[in-house]
């Protein structure tokens, strides 16, 4: 993975985390517990192209759909 792609992926992971936390009023600890259970950040890291062009709401919807499949 190129450095540019890695940096973009890390940024997308940050955006997903912050957008999801903001929507549901979660602390970092609460989000990390969800991540531990569902592998949210791993999902973002595995397919960053899915999240690259999504809006804030679309990112949250994508994560909600992913979490509901478990």
C-alpha positions as a Markdown table, in Angstrom:
| # | Residue | x | y | z |
|---|---|---|---|---|
| 1 | Unk | 0.0 | 0.0 | 0.0 |
| 2 | Unk | 1.4 | 3.4 | -1.0 |
| 3 | Unk | 1.9 | 6.0 | 1.7 |
| 4 | Unk | -0.7 | 8.2 | 0.1 |
| 5 | Unk | -3.3 | 5.4 | 0.2 |
| 6 | Unk | -2.4 | 4.5 | 3.8 |
| 7 | Unk | -2.8 | 8.1 | 4.9 |
| 8 | Unk | -6.2 | 8.3 | 3.1 |
| 9 | Unk | -7.3 | 5.1 | 4.7 |
| 10 | Unk | -6.3 | 6.3 | 8.2 |
| 11 | Unk | -8.2 | 9.6 | 7.5 |
| 12 | Unk | -11.3 | 7.6 | 6.5 |
| 13 | Unk | -11.1 | 5.6 | 9.6 |
| 14 | Unk | -10.9 | 8.8 | 11.6 |
| 15 | Unk | -13.9 | 10.2 | 9.7 |
| 16 | Unk | -16.0 | 7.1 | 10.2 |
| 17 | Unk | -15.2 | 7.1 | 13.9 |
| 18 | Unk | -16.0 | 10.7 | 14.5 |
| 19 | Unk | -19.1 | 10.7 | 12.4 |
| 20 | Unk | -20.5 | 7.6 | 14.1 |
| 21 | Unk | -19.6 | 8.9 | 17.6 |
| 22 | Unk | -21.2 | 12.3 | 16.8 |
| 23 | Unk | -24.4 | 10.7 | 15.5 |
| 24 | Unk | -24.9 | 8.5 | 18.6 |
| 25 | Unk | -23.2 | 10.6 | 21.3 |
| 26 | Unk | -20.6 | 8.0 | 22.0 |
| 27 | Unk | -17.4 | 8.4 | 23.9 |
| 28 | Unk | -14.2 | 7.1 | 22.3 |
| 29 | Unk | -14.3 | 4.2 | 24.8 |
| 30 | Unk | -17.9 | 3.3 | 23.8 |
| 31 | Unk | -17.0 | 3.4 | 20.1 |
| 32 | Unk | -13.9 | 1.2 | 20.7 |
| 33 | Unk | -16.1 | -1.4 | 22.4 |
| 34 | Unk | -18.3 | -1.4 | 19.3 |
| 35 | Unk | -15.3 | -1.7 | 17.1 |
| 36 | Unk | -14.0 | -4.6 | 19.2 |
| 37 | Unk | -17.3 | -6.4 | 18.8 |
| 38 | Unk | -17.9 | -5.7 | 15.1 |
| 39 | Unk | -14.5 | -4.8 | 13.6 |
| 40 | Unk | -15.7 | -1.5 | 12.2 |
| 41 | Unk | -12.3 | 0.0 | 11.6 |
| 42 | Unk | -11.0 | -3.2 | 10.1 |
| 43 | Unk | -13.9 | -3.1 | 7.7 |
| 44 | Unk | -13.0 | 0.5 | 6.7 |
| 45 | Unk | -9.3 | -0.5 | 6.3 |
| 46 | Unk | -10.1 | -3.5 | 4.1 |
| 47 | Unk | -12.3 | -1.5 | 1.7 |
| 48 | Unk | -11.5 | 2.2 | 1.9 |
| 49 | Unk | -12.7 | 2.8 | -1.6 |
| 50 | Unk | -16.3 | 2.2 | -0.4 |
| 51 | Unk | -16.0 | 5.1 | 2.0 |
| 52 | Unk | -13.9 | 7.4 | -0.1 |
| 53 | Unk | -16.7 | 9.2 | -1.8 |
| 54 | Unk | -19.4 | 8.9 | 0.8 |
| 55 | Unk | -21.0 | 11.8 | 2.7 |
| 56 | Unk | -21.2 | 11.8 | 6.5 |
| 57 | Unk | -24.7 | 10.3 | 6.5 |
| 58 | Unk | -23.8 | 7.7 | 3.9 |
| 59 | Unk | -20.7 | 6.6 | 6.0 |
| 60 | Unk | -22.9 | 6.1 | 9.0 |
| 61 | Unk | -25.5 | 4.1 | 7.0 |
| 62 | Unk | -22.7 | 1.9 | 5.6 |
| 63 | Unk | -21.5 | 1.1 | 9.1 |
| 64 | Unk | -25.0 | 0.5 | 10.3 |
| 65 | Unk | -25.6 | -1.9 | 7.5 |
| 66 | Unk | -22.3 | -3.7 | 8.2 |
| 67 | Unk | -23.0 | -4.0 | 11.9 |
| 68 | Unk | -26.5 | -5.3 | 11.3 |
| 69 | Unk | -25.1 | -8.2 | 9.2 |
| 70 | Unk | -23.3 | -9.6 | 12.2 |
